[in-house]
């Protein structure tokens, strides 16, 4: 899967209605093991260049580590600055 394919699958989720919790914490997308570091960096750069706030978060459990891209709504953060 290319960065463009992943972005096309993320965009409809970002364009959908945001809950209050999502406005506060962002929308979380689990990074898949098939995503190379280059693909992840391309995705992060594309969204940051478009004005979105993007972070990576890790969730550690006894069984595994899950890594997420967290994309925060740009208009929400403009209003709370």
Secondary structure per residue as TSV (DSSP state, phi and psi in degrees):
chain	resnum	aa	ss	phi	psi
A	1	X	-	360.0	132.0
A	2	X	-	-87.7	166.9
A	3	X	H	-58.9	-40.4
A	4	X	H	-61.7	-40.5
A	5	X	H	-64.3	-41.4
A	6	X	H	-66.6	-43.8
A	7	X	H	-61.0	-41.0
A	8	X	H	-62.9	-30.4
A	9	X	H	-82.0	-26.6
A	10	X	H	-80.2	-38.6
A	11	X	H	-53.0	-46.3
A	12	X	H	-60.9	-31.5
A	13	X	H	-69.5	-40.0
A	14	X	H	-70.2	-30.8
A	15	X	H	-79.4	-15.9
A	16	X	S	-73.0	168.1
A	17	X	-	-60.1	140.6
A	18	X	-	-102.5	134.7
A	19	X	-	-78.4	167.6
A	20	X	H	-60.9	-39.7
A	21	X	H	-62.9	-43.0
A	22	X	H	-66.0	-37.0
A	23	X	H	-63.1	-34.6
A	24	X	H	-80.5	-39.4
A	25	X	H	-110.2	-8.5
A	26	X	-	87.0	173.1
A	27	X	E	-101.9	133.1
A	28	X	E	-102.6	133.4
A	29	X	E	-128.9	119.6
A	30	X	E	-71.4	129.1
A	31	X	-	-75.4	126.0
A	32	X	-	-84.0	152.3
A	33	X	T	-63.6	-22.4
A	34	X	T	-79.8	-9.8
A	35	X	-	-80.5	118.7
A	36	X	-	-76.2	160.2
A	37	X	H	-55.2	-35.9
A	38	X	H	-64.8	-41.9
A	39	X	H	-63.5	-44.9
A	40	X	H	-60.9	-45.0
A	41	X	H	-63.7	-38.2
A	42	X	H	-62.7	-44.6
A	43	X	H	-62.0	-48.3
A	44	X	H	-58.8	-46.5
A	45	X	H	-62.1	-43.0
A	46	X	H	-59.7	-47.6
A	47	X	H	-70.5	-40.4
A	48	X	H	-63.6	-41.8
A	49	X	H	-62.9	-27.8
A	50	X	T	-87.0	0.7
A	51	X	T	100.5	-0.5
A	52	X	-	-79.6	153.5
A	53	X	E	-96.7	126.7
A	54	X	E	-128.5	134.8
A	55	X	E	-136.9	162.1
A	56	X	E	-113.8	136.0
A	57	X	E	-130.4	143.9
A	58	X	E	-111.3	140.6
A	59	X	E	-116.3	117.2
A	60	X	E	-102.5	129.7
A	61	X	-	-129.4	176.1
A	62	X	S	-68.9	-26.4
A	63	X	S	-92.2	-31.8
A	64	X	-	-163.2	173.7
A	65	X	E	-117.6	126.8
A	66	X	E	-111.8	135.0
A	67	X	E	-116.8	137.6
A	68	X	E	-125.8	148.3
A	69	X	E	-93.2	130.5
A	70	X	E	-114.4	118.9
A	71	X	E	-111.5	120.0
A	72	X	E	-100.6	144.6
A	73	X	-	-65.7	125.1
A	74	X	H	-67.8	-35.9
A	75	X	H	-70.5	-34.3
A	76	X	H	-62.5	-45.7
A	77	X	H	-71.3	-27.2
A	78	X	H	-64.7	-36.8
A	79	X	H	-78.7	-20.6
A	80	X	H	-101.4	1.0
A	81	X	-	-70.9	360.0
